[in-house]
Amino acid sequence: MSVTQGGNGDGVRGGAVTSIPLSEIDPHASASFGSLVRDASEQVSTLVRAEVALAKAEVTGEIKKGLQGSVFFIGALTVLLFSSFFFFFAVAETLDIWLTRWAAFWIVFAFMILVTALLAFLGYRKVKKLRAPEKTIDSLKQTRTVLPSGFGSHDEPSALEKTTHR
């Protein structure tokens, strides 16, 4: 927005993402073509910054959920690695008092596999709850309907696609 339309004329730039007005501030004021172009470019810039901020917030939340799920996988591997030697022998030797030696070791092994499977299942459930950034996708779809037909259209190849197909 320009200074004449109540925009960022206070000299503060780069702070919080400003909002885009849904209607003109002063509908009776006549603006020059240059100020209209400047306003449009500032509004598009603000819109892009807002979309990036939304995507960042959603992705950050999903990454935190993924990290929490991965903690269970790490726990499962840690239990399997460190306890597989010492715990096996301690419990198996204790069970050897009542059972034959080979049965004691098989019981301990089955217990450790069960604990590992449980921790892996808990980790899988956490990771399975990850979802796509739906708010960002919906917002981008709405933005595409507002933009001019040639801007961001899928009919024309993008500049990147044009340079890679030479």
HELIX and SHEET records of a PDB file:
HELIX    1   1 VAL A    3  GLN A    5  5                                   3    
HELIX    2   2 PHE A   33  LEU A   95  1                                  63    
HELIX    3   3 ARG A  101  LYS A  128  1                                  28    
HELIX    4   4 GLU A  134  VAL A  146  1                                  13    
HELIX    5   5 ALA A  159  THR A  164  1                                   6    
END                                                                             
